[in-house]
């Protein structure tokens, strides 16, 4: 009987403690969304941002000075703008049929641990990618709602279903049976004419294949030195400054580490960084503040 009475008393004490803690929490944060609901709302918004490939929506999840570590052993993105740029340059338009699910494993005021899974199809190759990862999230502690993340670290594994890949030598129906060969030319109009040419020569070893300067018409066409000339870069002089935000020039190669070793020391760079879709990216900025991405893997 004494043992039973002791157990009842202990349960009563614990119940009083929990009720007191709950009342204190309600008084301290009266009218606030419960924390677990707020965390689920944050993760649901992250899911929507990924599925809609919306970098601006991703930005709403982080504080102004947030830190985002795709790989904690590499350079960490600092600030909301850097996080938005990371998403804008990478996932936007490159994935489709995106699925994302999560389970909160642990939550304290100090950190939240989340297990997540994702899958998507690479738009360029048709490969199906499966991912399994963990978030370590640290939220701002000012009881703000919705929650703002001050630090995100993630660890993930990736597997590619190569059987799902579309043929890489796709022929357009309109070109079948012809000898037509396509190539791509990109044009940069800029007041920094000489600086832009010098940059692409120094970084990629490009050469001037054609140039002109007559009256108010001045430009040059650069090609890769390998002679294949399947891609051209036209640099055109324009005294007006242009806004290139949202634009990125992306170059795929087979040996990213070898490329990094050839870069002149004066060239600022970030990375290389592994990306969730299986590629590894090196981030550069040309004199016009155009994001230049050099990568290996994927399409």
N, C-alpha and C positions, 0 to 999 in steps of 0.2 A: 504493500500500500504506500509506504514511504517513497519507494522508487517511482511509482506511478505519479504521485503528487509532485515529485521533483521534475519529472519529464513535462508535466502539464505546465508547471511554473516556467520552465525554460522556454517552451513554445510560446507562452504568453509574453515573455520578455522579448523574444525575437519578433513577434508580431507587433509589439509596441514600438520596437526599434524601427522596423520597416515602415510602419505607418507614420512615425515621426519623420523619417527621412523623406518619405513621399510628400508629406505636408511641407517640409522645408523646401523641397525642390519646387513644388507648386508656387510657394510664396516667392522664391527667388526668381523663377522664370514664368510667372503667371501669364497665361495666354499664349505661351510658346508651343510650337509643335514638339511633341516628344522626340527625344534624340534619335531613337531607333527609326521612327517614321522619317525624320529629316535625313538620316543616312540613306535610307531606301530611296527617298526622293532624289538625293544627289546622284546615286548610282543609276537610277532610271533616266535622269537627264544625260548622264555620261553615255548611257546606252543609245539614247535618241541621237545625241551628237555624233556618235560613231556611225550609226546606221544612216544618218542623213549627211554624213561627212561635212559637218557644219563647224568650222573652226571658231567662229564667233560664239556659238553656243558653248563650246568647250571653255572658252575664256571666261564665261559667266560663273564657272564652277570654282575658280581660283581667285585668291587674293592678289592684289597688285604686285606684291613682292614674293609670290609663291615660288617654290622650287620643285622642279619636275625631273625625276631621274628615270629615264627609260632603261638605263643600265647604271646602277649606282657606282660602278667602277670607272665610268667614263664621265666626261664633263656634264654637269647638271644644268638644265635650262633654268634661267633665272628671270622671273617676271612674267606677268600675264601675256605681254606682247610676244615674248620669245616662245611661249607655249603655243599661242595661236599660230605663229609663223611655222612652227614645227608641224602642226597638224595640216595647215594650209598647203605646205610644200609637199607633204607626203601622201596622205590618204585621199585627198580630194580628187575624185574622179577615177581613182585607180582600183576601187573595189566595188563590188555589187553583191546582192543577196547576203547581206551581213546579218549574222545572228550573234547575240551576246546574252549571257546569263551570268548570275552571280549568287554567292552565298556569303553572308557576313559570318566569319568565324569567331571574331572577338572584337569587343568594343569597350574602351575605357576613355576617360577624359584625355589621356595622353596619346592614344593611337587607336586606329581601327584596322583590323586585318580582314581582307576580303579575298575569297577564292573566286576566280572568274574563268569562264570558257568563252571562246569566240570562234567563228568560222566565217569565211567569205570567199568569193571567187575573184581572182585577179582579172580585171577587165581586159587586159591586153592579151593574156595567154590562155584564159579559161581554166587555169589551175585552181583547184579547191584547196584552201589553206585552213588548217585546224590549229587552234592555240589553246593552251592551258596555262594560267598564270595566277599570281598573287599580288594584290596591292597592299602596301603599308601606307595608310593615310593619316595625316595629322591635320586636324581642322583648327581653325581659329577658335580661341577659347572665350569669346566675348558673348556667347549665347545668341549670336545673330542667327536669323532664319531668313532665307535658306542658308544652309551651311556653306562656308567658303573654305576650300582646302588650302592650307599653307605649305604643305609638302606632300608629294606623292613619290613613292618609290615602287618599282614593279620588277618582278622576276617572271619570266615566261619561257615556255617551250613551244616549238613550232614544228608542224609536220605538213608536208605538201603531198597531196594526192596527185601524183604525176599522171595517173591514168585518166584524170579528168581534163587534162590540158587539151586545148584546141590546137590544130595544126599550126605550125609557125610560118609555113610558106603559103599563106592564104592568097589566092588570086581573086581579085575582083571580077565579077561576071563580065563587066564591060571591057576588061582587058584580056580575057581569055582568048587565045588564038592569035594574039598580036605580039609584036616584038617591043612594045612600048615599055620604057624603063622610067620609073619615077625617082625623083630626088627631092630633097627638102631644102628650102632657103629661108632663113630667118633674118629679119631686118631690124636693126637698132638705129633709130634716129636720135642723134645726141649732139649737144654742143661740145662734148668731151671726145671729139673725133680721134685725135692722136692718142690720147690716153687709153681709149677703148681698144684701138688696134694693138697698141703695145701690150695691153693686158692679155688678150687672147693669143698673141704670139708667145708671150712668156709662159703662160699656163699650159696651153695645149700645143705649142709648136706650130700654130697655123701660119700659113703663108699667104701673101697677097697674090691672087690670081688675076685680078683686074682692078684698075683704079682710074678715076677720072676727076678732073677739076676744071670746069669751064663755066664762066660766068658765076651764077649762084648755085651751080649743080656740082656737088663734090661728094665722092663716095669711094668705097673700096669693097671688094668681095674677097673674103678669106676662105681658104680651103685647108683641109688637113693635108699634112705633108706626105701621107701614105699614097696619095695619087688616086685613091678610089673615087673621091669627089661625089659621094652620095649625100653629103650635107654641105650647105654653103652658109656663110654668115656675111650678110651685107651690113656694113657700117656706113651710115649716111649722115653727113653734117647737117645739123639743124640748130639754129641759134636759140631756139626755144627749149626750155627744160621740160621734160616729160615725166609723168608719174608712172613708174613701172611696178607699183605695188600689186601683188597678186600674180606677177609673171615670174616664172623660173625657167632657166635653160638647163636641161638635164642631159648629161653625157654618160652613157653606159660603157663600161670597159671590163676586161677580164681580170686585171690585177690592180686593185685599188691601192694596196700597200706600196706596190712598185711605183704607182703614179705619185703618191704622197712624197716618196723619196726624191722625186724629180722637181718638186715645187720649189721655186726660189724662196728664201727665208722671208722676203718682204711680203709674201702673199698671206693675208690673214685667212685662217680656216677654223672650222669647228668639226670635230669628229676625227676619224670615221665613227659612225654610230650604227649599230644594227637596228633595222626597222621591223615592226611587227609582221610585215608581209614577206620577210625573208631576204630583203635586200640590205646592203650596207651603204650608208650615205656619207659623203663628205660635203660640207656646206661651205661655199665661197660667196663673195660679193664682188661684182665687177665695179668699175669706177662710177657707173650709173646707179649703183645700189640695186642692181638686178641680182636676184638670188641665182647662183650657179651651183647645181648639184651634180657631183660626179659619183657614180655608184656602180656596184657590181651585184650580180644576182637579180633574179626576177626579170621583169620586162620594163 
